[in-house]
Amino acid sequence: MSQTENSRAAKPGSEVTRPAAGSFHLAIDAMGGDHAPESVLDGMELAAERHPEARFLLVGDEARLAPLLAKHKRASKACTIRHAPDVVSGDMKPTAALRMRTSSMRVAIDAVAAGEAAGVVSAGNTGALMALGKIVVKTLPEIDRPALAAVGPSARGDVVLLDLGANIVCDARNLVEFAVMGDAFARAVLGLPNPTIGLMNVGSEELKGDERVRLAADMLRTSPLAANFHGFIEGHDITSGTVDVVVTDGFTGNVALKTGEGALKLVGGLLKQVFTSSLAAKLGYLLAKPALDRLREWMDPRRYNGAVLIGLNGLVVKSHGGTDALGFAHAMDVAMDMVTHRVNDRIREGLAAMPSRKRDAASLTAE
């Protein structure tokens, strides 16, 4: 059986590697998402197999969770249940979620803010999770605004994109901080020793774009990230894999994300039409099926599940609400990678090496 709040002491010889921040690697919102808690626990079982050293704080209705967890051998050994009677619904406003202090999402977030867990994973209400993350966990002292970051596919492999909607309007300082955070994210999650960074613009020429984008580029060209700074990129560079990290404001990033998702659905629908249009097409599908299966696996959105609100005092990872066990496990993988590789420490180190960013951003405001 899993440990409960009344029996948390580890048995002699059963110690596991734990994060410096607290007793648990991750707090898990067991009640968030369309298929919770079943899909959450199924995903935890997969994650516990991949990360046998991890310890998880499972937050939710204990009466529902205990019998379900007992059916998951690996997860039950890695979990401690903390009771939280309420649930943040999908349509609840962030202000209401902030007032609900006994929800599974809030209790899990509180564990991160208190230093009991290094991060939290939830498939619940996105707006509520972002609000709770910013207000309860709070932003790193060195960061002006946190960013929403995620991984997507490209022709050369995976690419990190940020910001994806947390900050609609950004100044040069924000963009430079996003670059530092994206660099740390790519090193931890993608395992890239020297990720290349591109700044989204309306053209690749140095004189293109508004003043804030040009100033951010100037700051990056004279920073410790200069060797890996590619310069300006355009929308098509995301899918072509021109760079490993794409930096932009939240408005542009969210439009790019939704456009990409729509394009993938369009291609999938067109392929279905083509291969069902005639008997010859159906026979062609049988011949092409092995290659199409590989393509489907490569483009599987579950592989890219797990958007991170990066730049906070603890890790906050948002899983897609409708995902299944595999998708939730991938979101947990992202969180575990960031905990293991001390992403926040990397961000602090990166920003400490950029002492001029406040002065340069201030000069832009003065102008």
C-alpha positions as CSV (number, residue, x, y, z in Angstrom):
1,M,0.0,0.0,0.0
2,S,1.0,3.6,-0.5
3,Q,2.2,5.7,2.4
4,T,-0.3,8.0,4.0
5,E,0.1,11.3,5.9
6,N,0.2,9.2,9.1
7,S,2.9,6.8,8.0
8,R,5.4,8.7,6.0
9,A,8.7,7.4,7.5
10,A,10.7,5.4,5.1
11,K,11.7,1.9,6.1
12,P,15.4,1.2,6.8
13,G,17.2,0.5,3.6
14,S,14.5,2.0,1.4
15,E,15.9,5.5,1.0
16,V,15.7,7.0,-2.4
17,T,17.3,10.1,-4.1
18,R,15.2,13.1,-3.3
19,P,15.4,16.7,-4.4
20,A,17.1,19.3,-2.1
21,A,13.8,21.3,-2.0
22,G,11.9,18.8,0.0
23,S,10.7,15.2,0.5
24,F,9.0,14.7,-2.8
25,H,10.2,15.1,-6.4
26,L,6.7,15.9,-7.6
27,A,3.2,16.7,-6.3
28,I,0.5,15.3,-8.5
29,D,-3.0,16.8,-8.9
30,A,-4.8,13.5,-9.0
31,M,-8.2,15.0,-9.7
32,G,-7.4,17.4,-12.6
33,G,-8.3,16.4,-16.2
34,D,-11.1,14.9,-18.2
35,H,-10.3,11.3,-17.2
36,A,-9.0,11.8,-13.7
37,P,-8.1,10.1,-11.4
38,E,-7.9,6.9,-13.5
39,S,-5.7,8.3,-16.3
40,V,-3.5,10.1,-13.7
41,L,-2.8,6.9,-11.8
42,D,-2.2,4.9,-15.0
43,G,0.2,7.6,-16.1
44,M,2.0,7.5,-12.7
45,E,2.4,3.8,-13.0
46,L,4.3,4.3,-16.2
47,A,6.3,7.2,-14.8
48,A,7.2,5.2,-11.7
49,E,8.6,2.5,-13.9
50,R,10.8,5.0,-15.8
51,H,11.9,6.8,-12.6
52,P,12.2,4.1,-9.9
53,E,14.0,6.6,-7.6
54,A,11.2,9.2,-7.6
55,R,8.8,10.0,-4.7
56,F,5.4,11.5,-5.5
57,L,2.9,13.3,-3.4
58,L,-0.5,12.3,-4.7
59,V,-3.2,14.9,-3.9
60,G,-6.9,14.3,-4.1
61,D,-9.9,12.5,-2.6
62,E,-8.3,9.8,-0.5
63,A,-11.5,7.7,-0.5
64,R,-11.3,7.5,-4.3
65,L,-7.6,7.3,-4.7
66,A,-6.6,4.6,-2.1
67,P,-8.4,1.7,-3.8
68,L,-7.3,2.8,-7.3
69,L,-3.7,3.2,-6.2
70,A,-3.7,-0.2,-4.6
71,K,-4.1,-1.7,-8.1
72,H,-0.9,0.1,-9.3
73,K,2.1,-1.8,-7.9
74,R,4.9,0.6,-8.8
75,A,3.0,3.8,-8.2
76,S,1.8,2.7,-4.8
77,K,5.3,2.2,-3.6
78,A,6.3,5.7,-4.8
79,C,3.4,7.6,-3.5
80,T,2.1,9.3,-0.4
81,I,-1.6,10.3,-0.5
82,R,-2.6,13.7,0.8
83,H,-6.4,14.3,1.1
84,A,-8.0,17.2,-0.7
85,P,-11.8,17.0,-0.9
86,D,-12.4,19.6,-3.6
87,V,-11.8,19.9,-7.4
88,V,-11.1,22.9,-9.6
89,S,-13.6,22.4,-12.5
90,G,-12.6,23.0,-16.1
91,D,-14.8,26.1,-16.3
92,M,-13.9,27.7,-13.0
93,K,-12.4,31.2,-13.1
94,P,-8.9,31.6,-11.8
95,T,-10.1,34.0,-9.1
96,A,-12.5,31.3,-7.8
97,A,-9.8,28.7,-7.9
98,L,-7.5,31.0,-5.8
99,R,-10.2,31.1,-3.1
100,M,-10.7,27.3,-3.0
101,R,-7.9,26.3,-0.6
102,T,-8.9,22.7,-0.2
103,S,-8.9,21.7,-3.9
104,S,-6.4,19.1,-5.2
105,M,-4.7,21.6,-7.4
106,R,-4.3,24.2,-4.6
107,V,-3.0,21.6,-2.1
108,A,-0.5,20.3,-4.6
109,I,0.6,23.8,-5.4
110,D,0.9,24.6,-1.7
111,A,3.3,21.7,-1.3
112,V,5.6,23.2,-3.9
113,A,5.4,26.7,-2.3
114,A,6.2,25.1,1.1
115,G,9.3,23.3,-0.3
116,E,7.8,19.8,0.3
117,A,7.9,19.1,-3.5
118,A,10.2,20.4,-6.2
119,G,7.3,20.6,-8.7
120,V,3.7,19.9,-9.6
121,V,2.0,18.2,-12.5
122,S,-1.7,18.8,-13.2
123,A,-4.1,18.1,-16.1
124,G,-6.6,20.5,-14.6
125,N,-7.8,24.0,-15.5
126,T,-5.0,25.8,-17.3
127,G,-5.9,29.4,-16.2
128,A,-6.3,28.3,-12.6
129,L,-3.0,26.5,-12.6
130,M,-1.2,29.4,-14.1
131,A,-2.7,31.8,-11.6
132,L,-2.0,29.6,-8.7
133,G,1.6,29.1,-9.9
134,K,2.3,32.8,-10.2
135,I,0.6,33.9,-6.9
136,V,1.3,30.9,-4.6
137,V,4.6,29.6,-5.9
138,K,5.8,33.0,-7.0
139,T,8.3,34.1,-9.6
140,L,12.1,33.6,-9.2
141,P,13.6,36.9,-7.8
142,E,15.7,37.2,-11.0
143,I,12.7,36.8,-13.3
144,D,10.4,39.6,-14.3
145,R,7.7,37.2,-15.8
146,P,7.4,33.5,-16.1
147,A,6.9,32.0,-19.5
148,L,4.9,29.0,-20.8
149,A,7.3,26.6,-22.6
150,A,6.7,23.4,-24.5
151,V,8.3,21.0,-26.9
152,G,7.2,20.5,-30.5
153,P,8.3,18.5,-33.6
154,S,10.5,19.8,-36.4
155,A,12.3,18.4,-39.4
156,R,15.5,18.1,-37.4
157,G,14.0,16.8,-34.2
158,D,12.3,18.4,-31.2
159,V,12.2,22.2,-30.7
160,V,11.5,24.3,-27.6
161,L,9.0,27.1,-27.9
162,L,8.3,30.0,-25.4
163,D,6.3,32.0,-24.6
164,L,3.1,30.2,-25.6
165,G,0.6,32.5,-24.0
166,A,1.5,33.5,-20.5
167,N,2.6,37.1,-21.5
168,I,0.8,38.7,-24.4
169,V,3.0,41.8,-24.4
170,C,6.7,41.5,-23.7
171,D,9.7,43.9,-23.6
172,A,13.3,43.3,-24.5
173,R,14.2,42.2,-20.9
174,N,11.4,39.5,-21.0
175,L,12.6,38.1,-24.3
176,V,16.2,37.9,-23.1
177,E,15.0,36.1,-19.9
178,F,12.9,33.7,-22.1
179,A,16.1,32.9,-24.0
180,V,17.9,32.0,-20.8
181,M,15.0,29.9,-19.6
182,G,14.6,28.2,-23.0
183,D,18.3,27.4,-23.0
184,A,18.1,25.7,-19.6
185,F,14.9,23.9,-20.6
186,A,16.5,22.5,-23.8
187,R,19.5,21.3,-21.9
188,A,17.4,19.5,-19.3
189,V,14.5,18.1,-21.3
190,L,16.1,17.6,-24.8
191,G,19.6,16.8,-23.5
192,L,21.2,19.3,-25.8
193,P,24.7,20.5,-24.7
194,N,24.6,23.7,-26.8
195,P,21.1,24.5,-28.0
196,T,20.8,27.1,-30.7
197,I,18.4,30.0,-30.0
198,G,16.3,32.0,-32.4
199,L,14.3,35.2,-31.9
200,M,11.0,35.3,-33.7
201,N,10.6,38.2,-36.1
202,V,8.9,39.3,-39.3
203,G,12.1,38.7,-41.2
204,S,15.7,37.5,-40.7
205,E,17.3,40.8,-41.5
206,E,18.8,42.8,-38.6
207,L,16.7,45.9,-39.3
208,K,13.4,44.0,-39.3
209,G,11.0,44.1,-36.4
210,D,10.2,46.6,-33.7
211,E,12.6,48.2,-31.3
212,R,12.1,45.8,-28.4
213,V,13.0,42.8,-30.6
214,R,16.0,44.5,-32.0
215,L,17.2,45.5,-28.5
216,A,16.7,41.9,-27.3
217,A,18.8,40.6,-30.2
218,D,21.6,43.1,-29.4
219,M,21.6,42.0,-25.8
220,L,21.8,38.4,-26.7
221,R,24.6,39.0,-29.2
222,T,26.8,40.4,-26.4
223,S,25.7,37.8,-23.8
224,P,27.1,34.4,-22.7
225,L,24.5,32.9,-25.1
226,A,26.0,34.8,-28.1
227,A,27.8,31.7,-29.5
228,N,24.5,29.8,-29.7
229,F,22.3,32.8,-30.8
230,H,21.2,32.3,-34.4
231,G,19.6,35.7,-34.7
232,F,16.1,36.4,-36.1
233,I,13.9,33.6,-37.4
234,E,10.5,33.4,-39.1
235,G,7.5,31.2,-38.7
236,H,8.6,28.5,-41.1
237,D,11.9,28.1,-39.2
238,I,9.9,26.4,-36.3
239,T,9.0,23.3,-38.3
240,S,12.2,23.3,-40.4
241,G,14.3,23.0,-37.2
242,T,16.5,26.0,-37.9
243,V,17.1,26.4,-34.2
244,D,16.5,24.4,-31.0
245,V,14.8,27.1,-29.0
246,V,12.3,29.6,-30.4
247,V,11.8,32.8,-28.4
248,T,8.8,35.0,-28.9
249,D,6.1,36.9,-27.0
250,G,3.0,35.0,-25.8
251,F,0.6,36.4,-28.4
252,T,2.8,35.3,-31.3
253,G,3.7,32.0,-29.6
254,N,0.2,31.0,-28.9
255,V,-0.9,31.8,-32.5
256,A,2.0,29.7,-33.8
257,L,1.1,26.8,-31.5
258,K,-2.6,26.8,-32.4
259,T,-1.7,27.1,-36.1
260,G,0.6,24.2,-35.9
261,E,-2.0,22.1,-34.1
262,G,-4.5,22.9,-36.7
263,A,-2.1,22.1,-39.6
264,L,-1.5,18.6,-38.0
265,K,-5.2,17.9,-37.8
266,L,-5.7,19.1,-41.4
267,V,-2.9,16.8,-42.7
268,G,-4.3,13.9,-40.7
269,G,-7.8,14.5,-42.1
270,L,-6.5,14.8,-45.7
271,L,-4.5,11.6,-45.4
272,K,-7.6,9.8,-44.2
273,Q,-9.6,11.1,-47.1
274,V,-6.9,10.1,-49.6
275,F,-6.5,6.6,-48.3
276,T,-10.3,5.9,-48.2
277,S,-11.2,7.4,-51.5
278,S,-11.1,4.2,-53.6
279,L,-10.2,0.6,-53.5
280,A,-6.8,1.3,-55.0
281,A,-6.2,3.9,-52.3
282,K,-7.1,1.4,-49.6
283,L,-4.6,-1.1,-51.1
284,G,-2.0,1.7,-51.2
285,Y,-2.6,2.3,-47.6
286,L,-1.8,-1.3,-46.7
287,L,1.5,-0.9,-48.5
288,A,2.3,2.4,-46.9
289,K,1.0,1.4,-43.4
290,P,4.4,0.7,-41.8
291,A,5.7,4.1,-42.9
292,L,2.5,5.8,-41.8
293,D,2.6,4.1,-38.4
294,R,6.1,5.6,-37.9
295,L,4.9,9.0,-38.9
296,R,1.9,8.7,-36.6
297,E,4.2,7.7,-33.7
298,W,6.6,10.7,-34.5
299,M,3.7,13.2,-34.6
300,D,1.8,11.7,-31.6
301,P,0.7,14.7,-29.5
302,R,1.2,12.6,-26.4
303,R,4.9,12.7,-27.0
304,Y,4.8,16.5,-26.6
305,N,2.5,16.6,-23.6
306,G,3.6,18.8,-20.7
307,A,3.8,22.6,-21.0
308,V,5.9,24.2,-18.3
309,L,5.3,27.5,-16.6
310,I,9.0,28.2,-16.3
311,G,10.6,30.9,-14.2
312,L,8.8,30.2,-10.9
313,N,10.3,29.2,-7.5
314,G,9.1,25.7,-8.2
315,L,8.3,23.7,-11.3
316,V,4.7,23.8,-12.6
317,V,3.8,21.5,-15.5
318,K,0.5,21.5,-17.3
319,S,-0.7,18.3,-18.9
320,H,-3.4,18.4,-21.6
321,G,-6.7,17.8,-19.9
322,G,-7.9,15.2,-22.3
323,T,-4.7,13.1,-22.4
324,D,-4.4,9.4,-21.6
325,A,-2.0,7.6,-19.3
326,L,0.9,7.8,-21.8
327,G,0.5,11.5,-22.3
328,F,0.3,12.1,-18.6
329,A,3.5,10.0,-18.1
330,H,5.2,12.2,-20.7
331,A,4.3,15.3,-18.7
332,M,5.7,13.7,-15.6
333,D,8.9,12.9,-17.6
334,V,9.3,16.5,-18.5
335,A,8.9,17.5,-14.8
336,M,11.4,14.9,-13.6
337,D,14.0,15.9,-16.2
338,M,13.7,19.5,-15.0
339,V,14.0,18.5,-11.3
340,T,17.0,16.1,-12.0
341,H,18.9,18.7,-14.0
342,R,18.2,21.6,-11.6
343,V,16.7,23.8,-14.2
344,N,16.0,26.7,-11.8
345,D,19.7,26.7,-10.7
346,R,20.7,26.9,-14.4
347,I,18.3,29.8,-15.0
348,R,19.8,31.7,-12.0
349,E,23.3,31.1,-13.2
350,G,22.4,32.2,-16.7
351,L,20.8,35.4,-15.6
352,A,23.6,36.2,-13.2
353,A,25.9,36.3,-16.2
354,M,23.8,39.0,-17.8
355,P,24.1,42.0,-15.5
356,S,23.3,44.5,-18.3
357,R,19.8,43.3,-19.1
358,K,18.0,45.6,-16.6
359,R,20.0,48.7,-17.7
360,D,19.4,48.1,-21.4
361,A,15.7,47.4,-20.9
362,A,15.4,50.6,-18.8
363,S,17.1,52.6,-21.5
364,L,14.6,51.4,-24.0
365,T,11.7,52.5,-21.7
366,A,13.3,55.9,-21.3
367,E,13.5,56.4,-25.0
